[in-house]
């Protein structure tokens, strides 16, 4: 074992001959490395059949001798037929091919051994790291012969002991520094830019990437408390960019998209914005014509957003189905205060949704104008819902064609309501008889402060009944401050009630179209007529010398009395 060459490695500089090496282990490791048919089965150190390059050379020489012998036999036997010549040529080619294959296989085995010990084949026999002088050549040859005798499989490999090194994996492959979770996560992807909370630069970057047309005024709007984009006609891509820019904005508190005609996808982006933004309190979508599907897309935001206070969905064409989504969403939201659902084609089919909205929400202002809520079924649901509602203060039911069917329910509402302060019933179909029933309900109400009944065909009879109902003698605890009877004329018989209200309750304001026959006849001024006639007579003569200005003549008179003859001479 002392004849083995010393191995170099990257650890402490100690010779390898200090540690005994088991030759059988080395050979067994080499045998396990190659899965080749020519390599022997698990080797035993008692009997080792070692492959050498000389064995293949001997095989090749024997095959060549056999070929030469066959050629001589062919020459000595001229009587062999042409078939024998063909067979001989075939055998010659086969032998050459076999020799070439064996040479290639031997070279591959040598290459595998080089890879095993991490040594590249050199053109020269001299190592790059160890210089071998002519004097040391004999020593090197002795080492090679000794090594070949111990490890026959390495005999033909040109390698020096300086090239064979032990690799320390802890020094060659160093452990990289831990970059941390966040930097490692963005290692293969570019880190996203960091934008300011106002979202100005973020909006313009999104617009640039999407190739959309920008909105110049948006730069200033994002720095104020109101984003006014009414009449812009915003499409889904630009709406997406606006919503993404507003996600982290803490300045804008009011969004106005009036008459922008938003699509269902645009409302979906708006829904995501309201779920993430904690600043917006007013959302105005009047005239956007979003439809039923868009109302459905806004369900999550209306249901879960606790910051939004005002929602305007007037003229949005949501219909009864869309109103159902809005009403159900508001039944889970106790923070929205004002809701405008005017001009949305609501009719008697929305009765159940209206009941749920009024009985479960905490709204303070509700606008249901410009719909068709004149059916008795709708009014029954409305009154039943208001009985359970304790927060609603303002209700607008104008332009709903309200008439005879809803009058009994309206009487119940006025006589029993304890929280409604403003009620708008203008531009409907109430007549004089209906006004008398409404007046009776007003006389029993103690909370209503403002009642609008203008532009109804109440006539003078209805006006008299309403004004008489709010006099101190009839309604002692009435809180009514404003009665709007615009464009409705009354008779002179209400003058006494108006005078009483003016003296006892001067804070009450009554707006009328006018009072019929409320005038005084005023006759002509006799003195003025006489003066004009006298001046005319004085200027009547054609001769200028005879013309007199009656006014100057009167001023020239003294205070003494004169008779008619004297007056004629003076004049």
C-alpha positions in Angstrom: 0.0 0.0 0.0 3.0 2.3 0.5 3.7 2.2 -3.2 0.4 4.1 -4.1 0.8 7.7 -5.3 -0.3 10.4 -3.0 -3.6 12.2 -3.6 -4.2 15.9 -3.3 -7.4 17.4 -2.0 -8.7 20.7 -0.6 -8.7 19.7 3.0 -5.8 19.6 5.4 -2.5 18.8 3.7 -1.9 15.2 4.9 -0.7 12.4 2.7 -3.2 9.8 1.8 -0.8 7.0 2.6 -1.5 7.9 6.2 -4.9 6.2 5.8 -5.0 2.6 4.7 -7.1 1.9 1.5 -9.0 -1.3 0.9 -8.4 -2.2 -2.7 -11.5 -4.4 -2.9 -13.7 -1.4 -2.0 -12.2 0.7 -4.8 -12.8 -2.0 -7.3 -16.3 -2.7 -6.1 -17.2 1.0 -6.3 -16.0 1.1 -9.9 -18.0 -2.0 -10.7 -21.2 -0.5 -9.2 -20.7 2.7 -11.3 -21.1 1.2 -14.7 -24.2 -0.7 -15.8 -22.7 -2.4 -18.8 -23.0 -5.9 -20.1 -19.2 -6.2 -20.4 -18.6 -5.3 -16.8 -18.6 -8.2 -14.4 -21.2 -9.0 -11.7 -20.4 -7.9 -8.2 -16.6 -8.3 -7.8 -15.0 -10.4 -5.1 -11.6 -9.6 -3.9 -10.6 -13.2 -3.8 -11.0 -13.7 -7.6 -11.0 -10.6 -9.8 -11.3 -10.7 -13.5 -9.8 -7.4 -14.7 -10.5 -6.0 -18.0 -7.5 -4.5 -19.9 -7.0 -2.9 -23.2 -4.5 -5.7 -24.1 -7.3 -8.2 -24.0 -9.2 -6.4 -26.8 -6.0 -6.1 -28.7 -5.4 -9.8 -28.6 -8.9 -10.5 -29.8 -8.4 -8.1 -32.7 -5.1 -9.8 -33.6 -6.6 -13.3 -33.5 -9.4 -12.2 -35.7 -6.9 -10.7 -38.2 -4.9 -13.9 -38.2 -8.1 -15.9 -38.9 -8.9 -13.5 -41.8 -5.4 -13.9 -43.2 -5.6 -17.6 -42.9 -8.9 -17.6 -44.7 -7.5 -15.5 -47.5 -4.6 -17.9 -47.9 -7.0 -20.8 -48.1 -8.9 -19.0 -50.8 -5.8 -18.5 -52.8 -4.8 -22.1 -52.6 -8.1 -23.3 -53.8 -8.8 -21.9 -57.2 -11.7 -24.3 -57.8 -13.9 -22.5 -55.2 -16.9 -21.1 -56.9 -17.9 -17.4 -56.9 -20.2 -17.9 -53.9 -17.1 -18.5 -51.8 -15.5 -15.3 -52.9 -18.7 -13.4 -51.9 -18.7 -15.0 -48.5 -15.0 -14.1 -48.0 -15.7 -10.4 -48.8 -18.5 -10.4 -46.4 -16.4 -11.8 -43.6 -13.7 -9.3 -44.3 -16.1 -6.4 -44.0 -17.6 -7.9 -40.9 -14.2 -8.3 -39.2 -13.3 -4.7 -40.0 -16.6 -3.5 -38.6 -16.2 -5.6 -35.5 -12.8 -4.2 -34.9 -14.0 -0.7 -35.2 -16.9 -1.4 -32.8 -14.5 -2.9 -30.2 -12.2 0.1 -30.5 -15.1 2.5 -30.0 -16.3 0.6 -27.0 -12.9 0.6 -25.4 -12.6 4.3 -25.9 -16.0 4.9 -24.2 -14.9 2.9 -21.2 -11.8 4.9 -20.9 -13.9 8.1 -21.1 -16.2 6.9 -18.4 -13.3 6.2 -16.1 -11.9 9.7 -16.8 -15.3 11.2 -15.9 -15.4 9.1 -12.7 -12.2 10.7 -11.4 -12.9 14.1 -12.9 -9.9 14.2 -15.3 -10.0 15.5 -18.8 -7.9 13.9 -21.5 -4.7 15.7 -22.3 -2.8 15.8 -25.6 0.5 15.6 -23.8 1.5 13.1 -21.2 2.7 15.9 -18.9 0.3 17.5 -16.4 -0.4 21.2 -16.4 0.1 21.4 -12.7 3.1 19.1 -12.3 6.2 19.6 -14.4 8.0 16.3 -15.2 11.7 16.6 -16.1 13.6 13.9 -18.0 15.2 12.9 -14.7 11.8 12.3 -13.1 10.4 10.3 -16.1 11.7 7.0 -14.8 10.1 7.7 -11.4 6.8 8.5 -13.1 6.9 5.3 -15.1 7.6 3.3 -12.0 4.6 4.9 -10.3 2.4 4.2 -13.3 3.5 0.6 -13.4 2.9 0.2 -9.7 -0.5 1.8 -10.0 -1.4 -0.3 -13.0 -0.5 -3.4 -11.1 -2.8 -2.5 -8.3 -5.6 -1.0 -10.4 -5.4 -2.6 -13.8 -8.5 -0.7 -15.0 -6.6 2.6 -14.7 -3.5 1.5 -16.5 -4.1 3.3 -19.8 -5.3 6.6 -18.3 -2.9 9.5 -18.4 -3.2 11.2 -15.1 -0.8 12.7 -12.5 -1.3 12.7 -8.8 -1.6 16.5 -8.8 -4.7 16.3 -11.0 -6.5 13.9 -8.7 -8.0 16.0 -5.9 -10.5 15.4 -3.2 -13.4 17.9 -3.5 -14.9 19.3 -0.4 -18.6 20.0 -1.2 -18.8 22.5 1.6 -16.2 24.8 0.0 -16.8 24.2 -3.7 -20.6 24.6 -3.5 -21.2 27.4 -1.1 -24.6 27.9 0.5 -26.2 31.1 -1.0 -27.5 33.8 1.3 -31.2 33.8 2.1 -32.8 36.7 0.3 -35.9 36.6 2.4 -39.5 35.5 1.5 -40.6 38.6 -0.4 -37.5 39.1 -2.6 -37.4 35.4 -3.3 -41.0 35.5 -4.4 -40.4 38.2 -7.0 -37.1 36.7 -8.1 -38.4 35.5 -11.5 -40.8 38.4 -12.0 -40.2 42.1 -12.2 -41.2 43.9 -9.0 -44.3 46.0 -9.4 -44.0 49.8 -9.2 -45.0 51.6 -6.0 -47.5 54.3 -6.5 -48.7 57.2 -4.3 -52.1 56.9 -2.7 -53.7 59.5 -4.9 -53.5 57.1 -7.9 -52.7 59.7 -10.5 -49.6 58.1 -11.9 -51.2 54.6 -11.6 -54.1 55.7 -13.7 -51.9 57.1 -16.5 -49.6 54.0 -16.5 -52.7 51.7 -16.8 -54.0 53.8 -19.7 -50.7 53.7 -21.4 -50.3 49.9 -21.2 -53.9 49.4 -22.4 -53.6 51.9 -25.2 -56.6 53.9 -24.1 -57.4 57.6 -24.5 -56.7 59.5 -21.3 -58.9 61.9 -19.4 -56.9 65.1 -18.8 -59.1 66.6 -16.1 -58.8 63.4 -14.0 -55.3 64.5 -12.8 -56.8 67.4 -10.8 -60.0 65.5 -9.8 -58.0 62.8 -8.0 -56.6 65.4 -5.7 -60.0 66.8 -4.6 -62.9 65.3 -2.7 -65.1 64.9 -5.7 -64.7 63.0 -9.0 -67.2 64.5 -11.5 -67.3 62.4 -14.7 -70.9 63.0 -15.6 -71.8 62.9 -19.3 -68.5 61.3 -20.2 -69.9 58.0 -21.6 -67.3 55.8 -19.9 -66.6 52.3 -21.3 -65.5 49.3 -19.4 -61.7 49.5 -20.0 -61.5 53.2 -18.9 -63.8 52.4 -16.0 -61.5 49.6 -14.9 -58.5 52.0 -15.0 -60.4 54.6 -12.9 -61.5 52.1 -10.3 -57.9 50.7 -9.9 -56.6 54.2 -9.5 -59.2 55.0 -6.8 -58.5 51.8 -4.7 -56.0 53.5 -2.4 -57.2 57.1 -2.9 -58.1 58.7 0.4 -59.1 62.1 -0.9 -62.1 61.4 -3.2 -65.3 61.1 -1.3 -67.9 61.6 -4.0 -68.2 59.8 -7.4 -70.5 61.4 -10.0 -71.1 59.3 -13.1 -74.4 61.0 -14.1 -75.6 60.0 -17.7 -72.4 58.0 -18.5 -74.3 54.9 -19.5 -72.2 52.2 -17.7 -72.2 48.6 -18.8 -72.5 45.5 -16.6 -68.7 45.0 -16.6 -68.1 48.6 -15.6 -70.4 48.1 -12.7 -68.5 45.0 -11.7 -65.3 47.1 -11.6 -67.2 49.7 -9.5 -68.3 46.9 -7.2 -64.7 45.8 -6.6 -63.7 49.4 -5.9 -66.4 49.9 -3.3 -65.3 46.7 -1.6 -61.7 47.9 -1.2 -62.1 51.7 -0.8 -62.9 53.1 2.6 -63.4 56.8 1.7 -66.2 57.1 -0.9 -69.5 58.0 0.8 -71.5 59.3 -2.2 -72.1 57.3 -5.5 -74.3 59.0 -8.1 -75.3 56.8 -11.1 -78.3 58.8 -12.2 -79.1 58.2 -15.9 -76.4 55.5 -16.4 -79.0 53.0 -17.7 -77.1 50.1 -16.0 -80.0 47.6 -16.2 -80.8 44.5 -14.2 -77.4 42.7 -14.7 -75.4 45.6 -13.5 -77.7 45.9 -10.4 -76.8 42.3 -9.7 -73.1 43.1 -10.1 -73.4 45.8 -7.5 -75.0 43.5 -5.0 -71.8 42.7 -3.0 -70.7 46.3 -2.7 -74.2 47.6 -1.5 -74.5 44.7 0.9 -71.0 44.9 2.5 -69.8 48.5 2.2 -70.3 50.3 5.5 -68.9 53.6 4.4 -71.3 54.5 1.6 -74.1 56.8 2.7 -75.7 58.1 -0.5 -76.6 55.9 -3.5 -78.4 57.5 -6.5 -79.8 54.9 -9.0 -82.4 57.1 -10.7 -83.1 56.5 -14.4 -81.0 53.3 -14.4 -83.7 50.9 -15.9 -83.2 48.3 -13.2 -86.8 47.2 -13.2 -88.5 45.0 -10.6 -85.9 42.3 -10.8 -83.0 44.7 -10.3 -84.9 46.4 -7.5 -85.1 43.0 -5.8 -81.3 42.7 -5.8 -80.9 46.2 -4.4 -83.6 45.7 -1.7 -82.1 42.4 -0.6 -78.6 43.9 -0.5 -79.9 46.8 1.7 -81.5 44.4 4.1 -78.0 43.4 5.1 -76.7 47.0 5.1 -77.6 49.1 8.0 -75.4 52.1 7.1 -76.7 53.5 3.9 -78.8 56.6 4.5 -80.2 57.9 1.2 -81.4 55.9 -1.8 -82.8 57.3 -5.1 -84.8 54.8 -7.2 -86.8 57.2 -9.3 -87.7 56.4 -12.9 -86.9 52.7 -12.8 -90.1 51.2 -14.1 -91.3 49.9 -10.8 -94.9 48.6 -10.5 -97.1 46.3 -8.4 -94.6 43.4 -9.0 -92.1 44.9 -6.6 -94.4 44.9 -3.6 -92.5 42.2 -1.7 -89.1 43.8 -2.4 -90.5 47.2 -1.2 -91.7 45.6 2.0 -88.3 44.0 2.7 -86.6 47.3 1.9 -88.7 49.4 4.3 -88.9 46.8 7.1 -85.2 45.8 7.3 -83.1 48.7 6.1 -82.1 51.8 8.0 -82.7 54.4 5.3 -83.5 58.0 6.2 -84.3 59.2 2.6 -86.1 57.2 -0.1 -87.1 58.5 -3.5 -89.6 56.4 -5.5 -90.8 59.1 -7.9 -91.5 58.6 -11.6 -92.7 55.0 -11.2 -96.1 53.2 -11.3 -96.7 52.6 -7.6 -100.4 53.4 -7.6 -101.8 49.9 -7.0 -103.4 49.1 -3.7 -101.1 46.0 -3.3 -98.1 48.2 -3.5 -99.5 50.7 -0.9 -100.4 48.0 1.5 -96.8 46.6 1.4 -95.5 50.2 1.7 -97.6 51.0 4.8 -96.9 47.6 6.4 -93.2 48.1 5.9 -93.2 51.7 7.3 -94.9 50.4 10.5 -91.7 48.4 11.2 -89.4 51.2 10.1 -88.2 53.7 12.6 -85.5 55.6 10.7 -87.2 56.8 7.4 -87.6 60.6 7.5 -88.2 61.6 3.9 -90.4 59.8 1.3 -90.9 61.0 -2.3 -93.8 59.4 -4.2 -94.4 62.1 -6.8 -95.3 61.3 -10.4 -96.7 57.9 -9.6 -100.3 58.4 -10.8 -101.6 58.0 -7.2 -105.4 58.2 -6.9 -108.4 56.6 -5.4 -106.8 53.1 -4.7 -104.1 54.4 -2.4 -106.1 57.0 -0.5 -107.2 54.7 2.4 -103.7 53.5 2.8 -102.4 57.0 2.7 -104.8 58.0 5.4 -103.4 55.2 7.6 -99.9 56.3 6.8 -100.5 59.9 7.8 -102.5 59.1 10.9 -100.2 56.5 12.3 -96.7 57.4 11.1 -94.4 58.6 13.9 -91.2 59.1 12.0 -91.8 60.6 8.5 -91.1 64.3 8.4 -91.2 65.0 4.6 -93.8 63.5 2.2 -93.9 64.5 -1.4 -97.2 63.6 -3.2 -97.1 66.2 -5.9 -98.0 65.6 -9.6 -100.5 62.8 -8.9 -104.3 62.4 -9.4 -105.7 63.4 -6.1 -109.0 65.4 -6.3 -111.1 67.4 -3.9 -112.7 64.4 -2.2 -109.3 62.7 -1.7 -108.0 65.9 -0.3 -110.6 65.9 2.5 -109.5 62.4 3.5 -105.9 63.4 3.4 -106.7 66.5 5.5 -108.3 64.3 8.2 -105.1 62.2 8.4 -102.9 65.4 8.6 -104.9 66.6 11.6 -104.0 63.5 13.5 -100.3 63.6 12.6 -97.7 65.0 15.0 -94.4 64.5 13.2 -95.0 65.6 9.6 -93.2 68.8 8.9 -93.4 69.2 5.1 -96.2 68.1 2.8 -96.1 68.6 -0.9 -99.4 68.2 -2.8 -98.9 70.7 -5.6 -100.1 70.2 -9.2 -102.9 67.8 -8.2 -106.5 68.5 -9.3 -107.6 69.3 -5.8 -109.7 72.3 -6.7 -110.7 75.0 -4.3 -112.7 72.6 -2.2 -109.7 70.4 -1.5 -107.5 73.4 -0.7 -110.0 74.7 1.9 -110.1 71.3 3.6 -106.3 71.1 3.8 -105.8 74.6 5.2 -108.6 74.2 7.7 -107.0 71.0 8.9 -103.8 72.7 10.0 -105.4 75.5 11.9 -104.7 75.6 15.7 -108.2 74.7 16.6 -108.2 71.5 14.5 -104.6 70.2 14.9 -103.3 71.5 18.2 -100.1 69.3 18.1 -99.3 69.7 14.4 -95.6 70.0 13.5 -96.3 71.0 9.9 -94.1 73.9 8.8 -94.6 73.9 5.0 -97.6 73.1 2.9 -97.0 73.1 -0.8 -100.2 73.6 -2.9 -98.4 74.9 -6.0 -100.6 75.8 -9.0 -103.8 75.2 -7.1 -106.3 78.1 -6.6 -108.6 78.6 -3.6 -111.7 80.7 -2.8 -111.9 83.7 -0.5 -113.4 81.7 2.3 -109.9 80.5 3.3 -108.7 84.0 4.1 -110.0 83.8 7.7 -108.1 80.5 8.2 -104.9 82.0 6.7 -105.2 85.0 9.0 -105.5 82.7 12.0 -102.5 80.6 11.0 -100.5 83.7 10.4 -101.2 85.1 13.8 -100.9 81.9 15.9 -98.3 80.0 13.9 -96.2 82.5 12.0 -93.6 79.8 11.2 -96.0 77.9 8.9 -95.6 78.6 5.2 -98.4 77.9 2.7 -97.7 78.0 -1.0 -100.8 78.5 -3.2 -101.4 79.2 -6.9 -103.8 82.0 -5.9 -107.1 83.0 -4.4 -110.2 83.4 -6.6 -112.1 86.8 -6.4 -109.7 88.2 -3.9 -109.7 91.8 -5.1 -111.2 95.4 -4.3 -112.8 97.7 -6.9 -110.9 101.0 -7.1 -112.6 104.0 -8.9 -111.0 106.8 -11.0 -109.3 109.9 -9.4 -111.8 112.8 -9.9 -109.3 115.6 -9.2 -106.9 114.3 -11.8 -109.7 114.1 -14.4 -110.8 117.7 -13.7 -107.2 119.0 -13.9 -106.6 117.3 -17.2 -109.9 118.7 -18.6 -109.2 122.2 -17.5 -105.7 122.2 -19.0 -107.2 120.9 -22.2 -109.7 123.7 -22.4 -107.0 126.3 -21.6 -104.8 125.1 -24.5 -107.7 124.8 -26.9 -107.6 128.2 -28.6 -105.6 128.2 -31.9 -104.0 131.6 -31.3 -100.9 131.2 -29.2 -101.6 134.4 -27.3 -104.9 133.1 -26.0 -103.5 129.7 -24.9 -102.9 129.3 -21.2 -101.3 126.7 -19.0 -103.9 126.0 -16.4 -101.4 124.8 -13.9 -99.4 128.0 -14.0 -102.7 130.0 -13.9 -103.8 128.3 -10.7 -100.4 129.0 -9.1 -100.7 132.7 -9.9 -103.9 133.1 -8.0 -104.0 134.4 -4.5 -105.8 133.0 -1.5 -108.6 135.6 -1.8 -112.0 134.5 -3.1 -113.0 136.0 -6.4 -116.3 135.8 -8.3 -116.9 134.0 -11.6 -116.8 137.2 -13.7 -113.5 138.3 -12.2 -112.2 134.8 -12.8 -113.2 134.9 -16.5 -111.5 138.2 -17.0 -108.3 137.1 -15.3 -108.2 133.9 -17.2 
